[in-house]
Amino acid sequence: MRTHSFDLPGGTSTVYLTYSRSTGKNCVATIKNTRIGTPTLTGAYLTFGDGSGRQEELANFSYYATAYLYAPGQCIYFGGRDYNSGDWWGTGPGWCS
């Protein structure tokens, strides 16, 4: 399993990406570093390198948001947002399974 991560502005949440070769799925999770246990805007997303196929979760969560994308052998974008970031922050394409 491979992983990658980055902090959202202010360090209020960290976005983690994992890829499982056995399932061909990417999983992104935006995990809160502050206001843990309190519902606040938290989101995670994945798309193919061309921007299609977006999978997203965005709501008031207490701990984390997750999204999954089946994309074996493809490059993807991934990212997250939270109550402090103001908008979506992400990286890619270039994370290639």
C-alpha positions in Angstrom: 0.0 0.0 0.0 1.3 3.5 -0.9 0.5 6.7 0.9 0.8 10.4 0.4 -0.3 13.4 2.5 -0.4 17.1 2.8 -1.7 19.6 5.4 -4.5 22.0 4.5 -3.8 25.8 5.2 -3.3 26.5 8.9 -2.7 22.8 9.6 -6.3 22.3 10.8 -6.7 19.0 8.8 -4.4 16.6 6.9 -5.3 15.0 3.6 -4.1 11.4 3.2 -4.2 9.3 0.1 -3.7 5.5 -0.1 -3.8 3.1 -2.9 -4.3 -0.7 -2.7 -2.9 -2.7 -5.6 -5.1 -5.7 -4.6 -8.4 -3.8 -5.0 -7.3 -1.1 -7.5 -8.9 1.6 -5.3 -7.6 4.9 -4.1 -8.9 6.2 -0.8 -8.5 9.9 0.3 -9.3 10.9 3.8 -9.3 14.5 5.2 -8.6 14.0 9.0 -9.2 16.8 11.4 -6.3 18.0 13.6 -8.4 20.6 15.5 -12.1 20.8 16.6 -12.0 17.0 16.8 -15.4 15.6 17.9 -17.2 18.8 16.9 -19.1 18.7 13.6 -17.5 21.2 11.1 -17.2 21.4 7.4 -14.8 18.6 6.2 -14.4 17.2 2.7 -12.3 14.8 0.6 -12.3 14.2 -3.2 -10.6 12.2 -6.0 -10.8 12.5 -9.8 -9.1 11.0 -12.8 -6.2 13.0 -14.2 -8.5 14.5 -16.8 -10.9 15.8 -14.1 -13.7 13.3 -14.7 -15.2 10.7 -12.4 -15.1 13.0 -9.3 -15.9 11.1 -6.0 -16.5 13.5 -3.1 -17.7 13.6 0.4 -18.4 17.0 2.0 -20.5 17.6 5.2 -20.2 18.6 8.8 -18.1 15.8 10.2 -16.6 15.3 13.7 -13.5 13.5 12.7 -12.9 12.9 9.0 -14.3 12.7 5.5 -13.4 10.0 2.9 -13.8 9.2 -0.8 -12.9 6.2 -2.9 -12.0 5.9 -6.6 -11.4 2.7 -8.6 -8.5 3.8 -10.9 -5.9 1.0 -11.5 -3.1 2.1 -13.8 -4.4 5.7 -13.9 -3.2 9.1 -12.6 -5.5 11.0 -10.3 -6.1 14.3 -8.6 -6.9 14.3 -4.9 -7.6 16.8 -2.2 -9.7 18.1 0.7 -11.1 21.1 2.5 -12.2 22.0 5.9 -13.8 24.9 7.9 -10.5 26.8 7.8 -9.3 26.2 4.2 -12.0 28.3 2.5 -12.0 26.1 -0.6 -10.8 22.8 -2.0 -7.0 22.2 -1.9 -5.5 19.4 -3.9 -2.6 17.9 -5.9 -2.2 16.1 -9.2 -2.4 14.8 -11.7 0.6 12.7 -11.2 -0.3 10.4 -8.4 -0.2 7.3 -10.6 -1.1 3.8 -9.6 
